[in-house]
Amino acid sequence: MAAGKEIRGKIKSVENTKKITKAMEMVAASKMRKAQERMRSARPYSDRIRNIASNLAQANPEYTHPFLVQQHTSKKVGFIVVTTDKGLCGGMNTNALRLVTTRLRELEAEGKTAEAVAIGNKGFGFLNRIGAKVVAHAVQLGDTPHLDKLIGPVKVLLDAYQDGQLDAIYLVYTKFVNTMKQEPMLEQLLPLGAEKMTGDKGHHSWDYLYEPDPQTVIDELLVRYVEALIYQAVAENLASEQSARMVAMKSASDNAGSVIGELKLIYNKTRQAAITKELSEIVAGAAAV
């Protein structure tokens, strides 16, 4: 029964794997609810600051912030790539990084180069492997993202855009649609357009009383607006990560159960064949006597 012993060992190994994937599924389900609540709680702030930034940008045509100006002085663009720190979340990171690769090829065909900021270990490792220039990175953010950990790396690209060293900045992340669906996104972060901030062309703008002056207020607010967009992207990505991991681990647990069933069937057939063989030998021996 050497073959039967080997099959029993395989069954035991798959059962242990199933226990691990089931535990990871339960942990991801618990974290997913918290990540979704964090993501949804950040959306009202993001929407409100978008409206105010749009009003301020349209109410002061005599002053234009650098974030609203289309740059054409450089053949270089920036990428902020948001991925996960850990794997085992299906094809979520692969889909987002595929968008980055496609866009990089298009820019290369146009004769442009790229600089990137990586948020998350998976994106950081991928950008290094393909030889992209990574100017800053932020990894090990944990389950609760903090804006102070994101401002430093992202500010490198924002300052480069203000200085005219970049023509545009793109933001890549995974948007949370629902538990079963996560959509990879590639959006132009800078330059900001009024239609992008308002979301509709018939938006009514308001004017304000400024203290100390319009330029100071608009400068500060647009920086906060860009930071809010980036934080919202990270929150969406974290919610997508936990949902994708929960679904992937559930599929892994179901597949492990199927494999165990098949192995048990093979084991039973092998054992029955061995028993039948022994019985045949006994009957043959008794007939010979």
FENBEL-V288080 format. One record per residue. RES is the residue in three letters. PSI is psi in whole degrees, -180 to 180 (* if undefined). NEAR is the number of other ideal C-beta (glycine too) atoms within 10 Angstrom. D_LAST is the distance of its C-alpha to the last C-alpha in whole Angstrom. Layout:
res->RES psi->PSI near->NEAR d_last->D_LAST
res->RES psi->PSI near->NEAR d_last->D_LAST
This chain:
res->MET psi->35 near->11 d_last->27
res->ALA psi->-40 near->6 d_last->30
res->ALA psi->-41 near->13 d_last->31
res->GLY psi->-38 near->15 d_last->31
res->LYS psi->-39 near->9 d_last->33
res->GLU psi->-40 near->12 d_last->36
res->ILE psi->-40 near->19 d_last->36
res->ARG psi->-38 near->15 d_last->37
res->GLY psi->-40 near->11 d_last->40
res->LYS psi->-41 near->14 d_last->41
res->ILE psi->-45 near->18 d_last->41
res->LYS psi->-41 near->12 d_last->43
res->SER psi->-44 near->14 d_last->46
res->VAL psi->-36 near->18 d_last->47
res->GLU psi->-40 near->14 d_last->47
res->ASN psi->-41 near->10 d_last->49
res->THR psi->-40 near->16 d_last->51
res->LYS psi->-38 near->18 d_last->52
res->LYS psi->-39 near->12 d_last->53
res->ILE psi->-48 near->13 d_last->56
res->THR psi->-35 near->19 d_last->57
res->LYS psi->-42 near->16 d_last->57
res->ALA psi->-41 near->12 d_last->59
res->MET psi->-34 near->18 d_last->61
res->GLU psi->-43 near->19 d_last->62
res->MET psi->-40 near->13 d_last->63
res->VAL psi->-44 near->14 d_last->65
res->ALA psi->-38 near->22 d_last->67
res->ALA psi->-39 near->17 d_last->67
res->SER psi->-44 near->12 d_last->69
res->LYS psi->-29 near->18 d_last->71
res->MET psi->-43 near->22 d_last->72
res->ARG psi->-44 near->11 d_last->74
res->LYS psi->-40 near->14 d_last->76
res->ALA psi->-38 near->24 d_last->77
res->GLN psi->-40 near->20 d_last->77
res->GLU psi->-40 near->11 d_last->80
res->ARG psi->-41 near->16 d_last->82
res->MET psi->-46 near->19 d_last->82
res->ARG psi->-33 near->12 d_last->83
res->SER psi->-24 near->10 d_last->86
res->ALA psi->-20 near->17 d_last->87
res->ARG psi->-44 near->12 d_last->88
res->PRO psi->-40 near->9 d_last->91
res->TYR psi->-43 near->13 d_last->93
res->SER psi->-43 near->15 d_last->92
res->ASP psi->-42 near->12 d_last->93
res->ARG psi->-44 near->11 d_last->96
res->ILE psi->-27 near->19 d_last->97
res->ARG psi->-43 near->19 d_last->96
res->ASN psi->-43 near->15 d_last->99
res->ILE psi->-42 near->16 d_last->101
res->ALA psi->-39 near->25 d_last->101
res->SER psi->-43 near->22 d_last->102
res->ASN psi->-45 near->20 d_last->105
res->LEU psi->-39 near->23 d_last->106
res->ALA psi->-36 near->24 d_last->105
res->GLN psi->-22 near->16 d_last->107
res->ALA psi->-13 near->15 d_last->110
res->ASN psi->74 near->17 d_last->111
res->PRO psi->-20 near->7 d_last->112
res->GLU psi->-17 near->6 d_last->114
res->TYR psi->128 near->14 d_last->111
res->THR psi->121 near->11 d_last->108
res->HIS psi->147 near->19 d_last->105
res->PRO psi->-28 near->15 d_last->103
res->PHE psi->-18 near->21 d_last->100
res->LEU psi->-1 near->17 d_last->102
res->VAL psi->131 near->14 d_last->103
res->GLN psi->121 near->9 d_last->101
res->GLN psi->140 near->19 d_last->101
res->HIS psi->20 near->8 d_last->101
res->THR psi->-9 near->10 d_last->102
res->SER psi->154 near->16 d_last->98
res->LYS psi->45 near->12 d_last->95
res->LYS psi->141 near->17 d_last->93
res->VAL psi->164 near->24 d_last->91
res->GLY psi->151 near->25 d_last->89
res->PHE psi->135 near->26 d_last->86
res->ILE psi->109 near->27 d_last->85
res->VAL psi->114 near->27 d_last->81
res->VAL psi->117 near->29 d_last->79
res->THR psi->-173 near->27 d_last->76
res->THR psi->162 near->24 d_last->73
res->ASP psi->-26 near->18 d_last->73
res->LYS psi->163 near->12 d_last->69
res->GLY psi->-149 near->13 d_last->66
res->LEU psi->41 near->14 d_last->63
res->CYS psi->40 near->24 d_last->66
res->GLY psi->-146 near->19 d_last->64
res->GLY psi->21 near->12 d_last->67
res->MET psi->-54 near->23 d_last->70
res->ASN psi->-38 near->26 d_last->71
res->THR psi->-42 near->13 d_last->70
res->ASN psi->-42 near->14 d_last->72
res->ALA psi->-42 near->28 d_last->75
res->LEU psi->-26 near->19 d_last->75
res->ARG psi->-37 near->12 d_last->75
res->LEU psi->-41 near->17 d_last->78
res->VAL psi->-46 near->23 d_last->79
res->THR psi->-44 near->12 d_last->78
res->THR psi->-44 near->11 d_last->79
res->ARG psi->-37 near->16 d_last->83
res->LEU psi->-39 near->19 d_last->83
res->ARG psi->-39 near->10 d_last->82
res->GLU psi->-42 near->10 d_last->85
res->LEU psi->-38 near->19 d_last->87
res->GLU psi->-37 near->11 d_last->87
res->ALA psi->-28 near->8 d_last->87
res->GLU psi->-1 near->9 d_last->91
res->GLY psi->22 near->7 d_last->91
res->LYS psi->155 near->15 d_last->91
res->THR psi->170 near->13 d_last->89
res->ALA psi->148 near->18 d_last->88
res->GLU psi->149 near->19 d_last->88
res->ALA psi->149 near->26 d_last->85
res->VAL psi->124 near->28 d_last->85
res->ALA psi->126 near->25 d_last->81
res->ILE psi->104 near->29 d_last->80
res->GLY psi->143 near->26 d_last->77
res->ASN psi->-40 near->18 d_last->74
res->LYS psi->-45 near->23 d_last->72
res->GLY psi->-37 near->30 d_last->76
res->PHE psi->-46 near->20 d_last->77
res->GLY psi->-40 near->14 d_last->74
res->PHE psi->-46 near->21 d_last->74
res->LEU psi->-37 near->23 d_last->78
res->ASN psi->-38 near->14 d_last->77
res->ARG psi->-36 near->8 d_last->74
res->ILE psi->1 near->11 d_last->76
res->GLY psi->19 near->7 d_last->80
res->ALA psi->153 near->20 d_last->82
res->LYS psi->110 near->13 d_last->85
res->VAL psi->111 near->17 d_last->84
res->VAL psi->-21 near->14 d_last->87
res->ALA psi->160 near->16 d_last->86
res->HIS psi->157 near->18 d_last->83
res->ALA psi->119 near->20 d_last->82
res->VAL psi->171 near->16 d_last->78
res->GLN psi->52 near->9 d_last->77
res->LEU psi->-19 near->19 d_last->79
res->GLY psi->-170 near->9 d_last->76
res->ASP psi->-15 near->12 d_last->76
res->THR psi->105 near->10 d_last->79
res->PRO psi->143 near->22 d_last->82
res->HIS psi->133 near->11 d_last->85
res->LEU psi->-31 near->13 d_last->88
res->ASP psi->-24 near->7 d_last->89
res->LYS psi->-18 near->15 d_last->86
res->LEU psi->-28 near->21 d_last->87
res->ILE psi->-46 near->15 d_last->91
res->GLY psi->-59 near->11 d_last->91
res->PRO psi->-41 near->19 d_last->88
res->VAL psi->-32 near->23 d_last->90
res->LYS psi->-25 near->15 d_last->93
res->VAL psi->-46 near->13 d_last->93
res->LEU psi->-38 near->25 d_last->92
res->LEU psi->-42 near->23 d_last->95
res->ASP psi->-38 near->11 d_last->98
res->ALA psi->-36 near->17 d_last->97
res->TYR psi->-42 near->23 d_last->97
res->GLN psi->-33 near->16 d_last->101
res->ASP psi->0 near->12 d_last->102
res->GLY psi->15 near->13 d_last->101
res->GLN psi->-13 near->15 d_last->98
res->LEU psi->144 near->22 d_last->96
res->ASP psi->-29 near->19 d_last->96
res->ALA psi->161 near->18 d_last->94
res->ILE psi->131 near->24 d_last->91
res->TYR psi->145 near->21 d_last->88
res->LEU psi->125 near->23 d_last->85
res->VAL psi->126 near->24 d_last->82
res->TYR psi->-180 near->28 d_last->79
res->THR psi->120 near->27 d_last->77
res->LYS psi->136 near->18 d_last->79
res->PHE psi->119 near->24 d_last->77
res->VAL psi->-58 near->12 d_last->77
res->ASN psi->-176 near->8 d_last->74
res->THR psi->-33 near->16 d_last->71
res->MET psi->-8 near->9 d_last->69
res->LYS psi->128 near->12 d_last->72
res->GLN psi->131 near->25 d_last->73
res->GLU psi->122 near->13 d_last->76
res->PRO psi->138 near->20 d_last->77
res->MET psi->140 near->16 d_last->81
res->LEU psi->107 near->15 d_last->83
res->GLU psi->149 near->14 d_last->87
res->GLN psi->116 near->13 d_last->90
res->LEU psi->-48 near->23 d_last->91
res->LEU psi->144 near->27 d_last->94
res->PRO psi->152 near->17 d_last->97
res->LEU psi->139 near->21 d_last->97
res->GLY psi->149 near->13 d_last->98
res->ALA psi->-38 near->15 d_last->100
res->GLU psi->-28 near->11 d_last->98
res->LYS psi->-35 near->14 d_last->95
res->MET psi->-37 near->22 d_last->96
res->THR psi->-38 near->19 d_last->98
res->GLY psi->-12 near->11 d_last->95
res->ASP psi->154 near->6 d_last->97
res->LYS psi->-19 near->7 d_last->101
res->GLY psi->25 near->5 d_last->103
res->HIS psi->134 near->14 d_last->102
res->HIS psi->129 near->7 d_last->106
res->SER psi->153 near->13 d_last->107
res->TRP psi->152 near->11 d_last->109
res->ASP psi->161 near->11 d_last->111
res->TYR psi->165 near->12 d_last->111
res->LEU psi->127 near->6 d_last->114
res->TYR psi->139 near->14 d_last->113
res->GLU psi->117 near->8 d_last->113
res->PRO psi->-31 near->7 d_last->114
res->ASP psi->160 near->10 d_last->114
res->PRO psi->-41 near->17 d_last->111
res->GLN psi->-44 near->13 d_last->110
res->THR psi->-44 near->11 d_last->109
res->VAL psi->-47 near->17 d_last->107
res->ILE psi->-41 near->21 d_last->106
res->ASP psi->-48 near->15 d_last->104
res->GLU psi->-42 near->10 d_last->103
res->LEU psi->-40 near->17 d_last->101
res->LEU psi->-33 near->21 d_last->100
res->VAL psi->-44 near->17 d_last->98
res->ARG psi->-35 near->15 d_last->96
res->TYR psi->-46 near->20 d_last->96
res->VAL psi->-40 near->23 d_last->94
res->GLU psi->-38 near->17 d_last->92
res->ALA psi->-39 near->19 d_last->91
res->LEU psi->-42 near->20 d_last->89
res->ILE psi->-43 near->23 d_last->87
res->TYR psi->-41 near->19 d_last->86
res->GLN psi->-38 near->20 d_last->85
res->ALA psi->-41 near->24 d_last->83
res->VAL psi->-41 near->24 d_last->81
res->ALA psi->-42 near->24 d_last->81
res->GLU psi->-41 near->24 d_last->80
res->ASN psi->-39 near->30 d_last->77
res->LEU psi->-42 near->29 d_last->76
res->ALA psi->-41 near->25 d_last->75
res->SER psi->-39 near->29 d_last->73
res->GLU psi->-48 near->30 d_last->71
res->GLN psi->-38 near->24 d_last->70
res->SER psi->-45 near->27 d_last->69
res->ALA psi->-38 near->26 d_last->68
res->ARG psi->-40 near->24 d_last->65
res->MET psi->-45 near->23 d_last->64
res->VAL psi->-41 near->21 d_last->63
res->ALA psi->-41 near->20 d_last->62
res->MET psi->-33 near->23 d_last->60
res->LYS psi->-43 near->17 d_last->59
res->SER psi->-40 near->13 d_last->57
res->ALA psi->-40 near->19 d_last->55
res->SER psi->-42 near->18 d_last->54
res->ASP psi->-42 near->12 d_last->53
res->ASN psi->-37 near->14 d_last->51
res->ALA psi->-40 near->20 d_last->49
res->GLY psi->-39 near->14 d_last->48
res->SER psi->-42 near->10 d_last->47
res->VAL psi->-40 near->17 d_last->45
res->ILE psi->-43 near->18 d_last->43
res->GLY psi->-42 near->11 d_last->42
res->GLU psi->-41 near->12 d_last->41
res->LEU psi->-39 near->19 d_last->39
res->LYS psi->-38 near->13 d_last->38
res->LEU psi->-44 near->10 d_last->36
res->ILE psi->-41 near->15 d_last->35
res->TYR psi->-44 near->19 d_last->33
res->ASN psi->-39 near->12 d_last->32
res->LYS psi->-42 near->11 d_last->30
res->THR psi->-43 near->15 d_last->29
res->ARG psi->-42 near->15 d_last->27
res->GLN psi->-38 near->10 d_last->26
res->ALA psi->-40 near->12 d_last->25
res->ALA psi->-41 near->13 d_last->23
res->ILE psi->-43 near->10 d_last->21
res->THR psi->-40 near->10 d_last->20
res->LYS psi->-43 near->10 d_last->19
res->GLU psi->-41 near->10 d_last->17
res->LEU psi->-41 near->10 d_last->15
res->SER psi->-40 near->10 d_last->14
res->GLU psi->-40 near->10 d_last->12
res->ILE psi->-46 near->10 d_last->11
res->VAL psi->-43 near->10 d_last->10
res->ALA psi->-39 near->9 d_last->9
res->GLY psi->-40 near->9 d_last->6
res->ALA psi->-38 near->8 d_last->5
res->ALA psi->-35 near->7 d_last->5
res->ALA psi->-35 near->6 d_last->4
res->VAL psi->* near->4 d_last->0
